[in-house]
Amino acid sequence: MQRYFVTNELENDHDTIFITGENFHHITRVMRMKEADQVFIVFPSKKTCVATITAINDEEVVLNLVKWLEENTELPIEITIASGLPKGDKLELIIQKSTELGAHKFIPYKAERSVAKWDDKKVIKKIERLQKIAQEAAEQSHRTVIPEVQYAASFKELMLNHVHYDYIIAAYEESAREGEDSALPSLFQTMKKGQSVLCIFGPEGGISEKELILLQDANTTLAGLGPRILRTETAPLYVLSAASFYFDLFKNKNS
């Protein structure tokens, strides 16, 4: 069944659910659903239900609740992925796959060594497209949260956010070369349910010396991600895969 995120809560189990906008278009034009078809509905509270279509008119789809689902598809910690603007469509790949792996938020930022440049006039449209990719990936992977995409116009602007996180960690190529291999597992072992971490990744050229100073001023943990040097689009997926293994599989089995 298809999964749709709605913006209004259901006050009681007998309330009618109304779907409009892009989701209405997807149900009626793309999926060509009819009355009696069923879908998953996800509410802002992260609660999910199965609902049956009871009517379709010119502007909305009307549904009734069938049953609530007991879902637990979110990581117990909130991971924000901050990526220095990469070349081509790599950022789209990062957001799609990282959403599938459980990322909570994305902050693409203009890094000193970013080859890609965003025209200020096109930032809003670019973020809207990336947000749409995150939504589609969240629907496909049965998430109960759509990760937010927020742009930072500079590394300094990115670092203004550091006070909002419990931890900050940056993938640093020199740390990998020096054999650093304890920062990431130590972070996961320390973090508690509900805590947040900002994970920073440089663009193709890596993190610059000026950016390194800002990271150190913010007491950022510099981490190596194993003995191999990873591409800018691979490193976030490595961290999220490691987090998923630790929190979804290993910790659950050993707690």
C-alpha positions as CSV (number, residue, x, y, z in Angstrom):
1,M,0.0,0.0,0.0
2,Q,1.0,3.6,-0.6
3,R,2.0,5.8,2.4
4,Y,1.0,9.4,2.7
5,F,2.0,12.1,5.3
6,V,-0.8,14.5,6.4
7,T,-0.5,17.7,8.3
8,N,-3.6,17.4,10.6
9,E,-4.0,15.1,13.5
10,L,-7.0,12.8,13.9
11,E,-8.8,13.9,17.1
12,N,-10.7,10.6,17.5
13,D,-11.0,7.3,15.6
14,H,-14.3,8.2,14.1
15,D,-13.0,11.4,12.4
16,T,-12.9,11.6,8.6
17,I,-9.5,12.0,7.0
18,F,-9.2,14.4,4.1
19,I,-6.3,14.4,1.6
20,T,-5.7,17.4,-0.8
21,G,-2.8,18.9,-2.7
22,E,0.0,16.8,-4.1
23,N,-1.1,13.7,-2.3
24,F,-4.6,14.1,-3.8
25,H,-3.0,14.3,-7.2
26,H,-0.8,11.2,-6.6
27,I,-3.8,9.1,-5.4
28,T,-6.1,10.1,-8.2
29,R,-3.9,10.7,-11.2
30,V,-0.7,8.6,-10.6
31,M,-2.1,5.6,-8.6
32,R,-5.6,5.9,-10.0
33,M,-7.1,4.7,-6.8
34,K,-10.8,4.2,-6.3
35,E,-13.3,3.9,-3.4
36,A,-12.5,0.9,-1.1
37,D,-8.8,1.1,-1.8
38,Q,-6.6,1.3,1.3
39,V,-3.5,3.4,2.1
40,F,-1.2,4.1,5.1
41,I,-1.7,7.6,6.6
42,V,1.1,9.1,8.8
43,F,0.1,11.9,11.2
44,P,2.4,14.7,12.6
45,S,2.5,12.8,15.9
46,K,4.2,9.9,14.0
47,K,1.2,7.7,14.5
48,T,0.3,5.6,11.5
49,C,-3.0,4.0,10.5
50,V,-4.6,2.0,7.7
51,A,-7.4,4.0,6.1
52,T,-10.0,3.2,3.4
53,I,-11.0,5.6,0.6
54,T,-14.7,6.3,1.0
55,A,-15.1,9.1,-1.6
56,I,-13.2,11.0,-4.2
57,N,-14.3,14.4,-5.4
58,D,-12.7,17.2,-7.5
59,E,-10.3,18.5,-4.8
60,E,-10.0,15.9,-2.1
61,V,-9.9,12.2,-1.1
62,V,-12.1,11.2,1.8
63,L,-11.0,8.3,4.0
64,N,-12.0,6.5,7.2
65,L,-9.7,4.9,9.7
66,V,-9.5,1.1,9.7
67,K,-6.9,0.4,12.3
68,W,-3.8,1.9,14.0
69,L,-0.4,0.4,13.4
70,E,2.3,-0.2,16.0
71,E,5.3,1.0,14.1
72,N,8.9,1.7,15.3
73,T,10.9,2.6,12.2
74,E,12.8,5.6,13.5
75,L,16.3,5.6,15.0
76,P,16.3,6.3,18.7
77,I,18.7,9.2,18.1
78,E,18.4,12.2,15.8
79,I,21.2,12.4,13.2
80,T,21.5,15.5,11.1
81,I,23.6,15.2,8.0
82,A,25.5,18.4,7.0
83,S,27.1,18.0,3.5
84,G,29.4,20.4,1.8
85,L,27.8,21.1,-1.6
86,P,29.0,18.3,-3.9
87,K,29.1,18.2,-7.7
88,G,26.3,17.0,-10.0
89,D,23.4,15.1,-8.5
90,K,25.3,13.6,-5.6
91,L,23.3,15.6,-3.0
92,E,20.1,14.1,-4.3
93,L,21.6,10.6,-3.8
94,I,22.7,11.5,-0.3
95,I,19.3,12.7,0.7
96,Q,17.4,9.8,-0.8
97,K,19.6,7.1,0.6
98,S,20.2,8.8,4.0
99,T,16.4,9.2,4.5
100,E,16.0,5.4,3.9
101,L,18.8,4.8,6.5
102,G,17.1,7.0,9.1
103,A,18.5,10.6,8.9
104,H,16.5,13.1,10.9
105,K,17.6,16.3,9.1
106,F,19.8,17.6,6.3
107,I,21.9,20.8,6.1
108,P,23.6,21.2,2.7
109,Y,26.1,24.0,3.1
110,K,28.5,26.0,0.9
111,A,31.9,24.8,1.9
112,E,35.2,26.6,1.1
113,R,36.2,23.8,-1.2
114,S,32.8,23.2,-2.8
115,V,33.1,23.2,-6.6
116,A,29.3,23.4,-6.9
117,K,27.8,26.8,-6.5
118,W,24.1,27.6,-5.8
119,D,22.6,30.7,-7.3
120,D,20.9,32.6,-4.4
121,K,17.8,33.1,-6.5
122,K,17.5,29.3,-7.0
123,V,18.1,28.1,-3.5
124,I,14.4,27.9,-2.6
125,K,13.6,25.8,-5.6
126,K,16.6,23.5,-5.0
127,I,15.5,23.0,-1.3
128,E,11.9,22.3,-2.4
129,R,13.2,19.6,-4.8
130,L,15.4,18.0,-2.2
131,Q,12.6,18.1,0.3
132,K,10.4,16.3,-2.2
133,I,13.1,13.6,-2.6
134,A,13.2,13.2,1.2
135,Q,9.4,12.9,1.4
136,E,9.3,10.2,-1.4
137,A,12.1,8.3,0.3
138,A,10.4,8.5,3.7
139,E,7.2,7.1,2.1
140,Q,9.1,4.3,0.4
141,S,11.0,3.3,3.5
142,H,8.0,3.4,5.8
143,R,9.4,6.3,7.9
144,T,7.1,8.1,10.3
145,V,9.1,11.4,9.9
146,I,10.0,13.4,6.8
147,P,13.5,14.8,7.3
148,E,13.8,18.5,7.0
149,V,16.2,20.0,4.4
150,Q,17.7,23.4,5.5
151,Y,20.4,25.3,3.6
152,A,23.5,27.0,5.1
153,A,25.1,29.6,2.9
154,S,28.5,29.2,4.6
155,F,30.4,27.0,7.0
156,K,30.2,29.7,9.6
157,E,26.4,29.8,9.2
158,L,26.4,26.0,9.6
159,M,28.4,26.2,12.8
160,L,25.9,28.6,14.3
161,N,23.6,25.6,14.7
162,H,26.0,23.6,16.8
163,V,24.4,24.8,20.1
164,H,21.2,22.9,19.2
165,Y,22.9,19.5,19.2
166,D,24.1,17.2,22.0
167,Y,27.1,16.1,20.0
168,I,29.0,17.2,16.9
169,I,31.2,14.9,14.8
170,A,33.0,15.6,11.6
171,A,34.4,13.0,9.1
172,Y,38.0,14.2,8.6
173,E,40.3,12.6,6.1
174,E,43.5,13.2,8.1
175,S,42.0,11.4,11.0
176,A,41.3,8.4,8.8
177,R,44.9,8.5,7.5
178,E,46.2,8.6,11.1
179,G,44.2,5.4,11.9
180,E,41.6,7.1,14.2
181,D,38.9,4.4,14.7
182,S,37.3,5.0,18.1
183,A,35.4,8.3,17.7
184,L,32.3,6.9,16.0
185,P,31.8,3.8,18.1
186,S,32.4,5.8,21.3
187,L,29.8,8.3,20.2
188,F,27.1,5.6,19.7
189,Q,28.0,4.0,23.0
190,T,27.6,7.4,24.8
191,M,24.4,8.7,23.1
192,K,21.1,8.1,24.8
193,K,17.6,7.8,23.3
194,G,16.3,11.2,22.1
195,Q,19.7,12.8,21.9
196,S,21.0,14.5,18.7
197,V,24.2,14.7,16.7
198,L,25.3,16.9,13.9
199,C,27.5,14.9,11.5
200,I,29.5,17.1,9.2
201,F,31.0,16.0,5.8
202,G,33.2,18.0,3.5
203,P,32.7,18.3,-0.3
204,E,35.0,16.5,-2.8
205,G,37.9,18.6,-1.7
206,G,37.4,17.9,2.0
207,I,37.4,20.2,5.0
208,S,39.6,23.2,4.7
209,E,42.1,24.5,7.3
210,K,39.8,27.5,8.2
211,E,36.8,25.2,8.6
212,L,38.9,22.9,10.8
213,I,39.6,25.8,13.2
214,L,35.8,26.5,13.5
215,L,35.2,22.8,14.2
216,Q,37.9,22.8,16.9
217,D,36.4,26.0,18.4
218,A,33.1,24.1,18.7
219,N,34.8,21.1,20.4
220,T,33.9,18.9,17.4
221,T,35.0,15.3,17.5
222,L,37.1,14.5,14.4
223,A,36.5,11.0,13.2
224,G,38.0,8.5,10.8
225,L,35.6,6.3,9.0
226,G,37.7,3.1,8.7
227,P,40.9,2.6,6.8
228,R,39.5,3.5,3.3
229,I,39.0,7.1,2.1
230,L,35.3,7.5,1.2
231,R,33.7,9.7,-1.3
232,T,31.6,12.7,-0.1
233,E,28.4,10.9,-1.1
234,T,29.5,7.6,0.6
235,A,30.6,8.9,4.0
236,P,27.1,9.9,5.3
237,L,25.7,6.5,4.3
238,Y,28.6,4.8,6.1
239,V,27.8,6.7,9.3
240,L,24.0,6.0,9.1
241,S,24.5,2.4,8.2
242,A,26.8,2.0,11.3
243,A,24.1,3.8,13.4
244,S,21.4,1.5,12.1
245,F,23.4,-1.6,12.8
246,Y,24.3,-0.4,16.3
247,F,20.9,0.9,17.5
248,D,18.5,-1.2,15.4
249,L,20.2,-4.5,15.6
250,F,23.2,-4.8,18.0
251,K,21.9,-2.7,20.9
252,N,18.4,-4.1,20.7
253,K,19.7,-7.6,20.9
254,N,22.1,-6.9,23.8
255,S,19.9,-4.6,25.9
